[in-house]
Amino acid sequence: MITNEIFPNERVFTDFCDLDRNWGPLLFLRPAREQRMSVLRTALGALLLGLPYGLFATILLTLFARMFSHPVPSLAAFPLLLTLGYWLVAQITLARAWNRRAQRLVRLAAWR
């Protein structure tokens, strides 16, 4: 099959994003297939994932630190780091593939 996708894995990312179950409670953030995935949308998704998971990890790290008499980590460091990590991954992989496909779909619709 010949495709005009720049990266072979691009279809893997867009197929993953097309499934409702992969979005879970963040399904409201998924744009229409021909709509671009904005930086704000990926940032909001990263924030909604990074903060709770980061706080949970910080709580666990604090408990282990106290158990083993190590310094307690900062409350904000891990949630911010995790949020930034989620956002970077979303921007570099998912949003890039999604936006390329959206652009192709818009061009195809205009051509028809």
Stockholm file with secondary structure:
# STOCKHOLM 1.0

chainA/1-112         MITNEIFPNERVFTDFCDLDRNWGPLLFLRPAREQRMSVLRTALGALLLGLPYGLFATILLTLFARMFSHPVPSLAAFPLLLTLGYWLVAQITLARAWNRRAQRLVRLAAWR
#=GR chainA/1-112 SS CCCCCSSTTHHHHHHHHHCHHHHGGGGGGCCCTTSCCCHHHHHHHHHHHHHHHHHHHHHHHHHHHHHTTCCCCCTTHHHHHHHHHHHHHIIIIIIHHHHHHHHHHHHHHHHC
#=GC SS_cons         CCCCCSSTTHHHHHHHHHCHHHHGGGGGGCCCTTSCCCHHHHHHHHHHHHHHHHHHHHHHHHHHHHHTTCCCCCTTHHHHHHHHHHHHHIIIIIIHHHHHHHHHHHHHHHHC
//
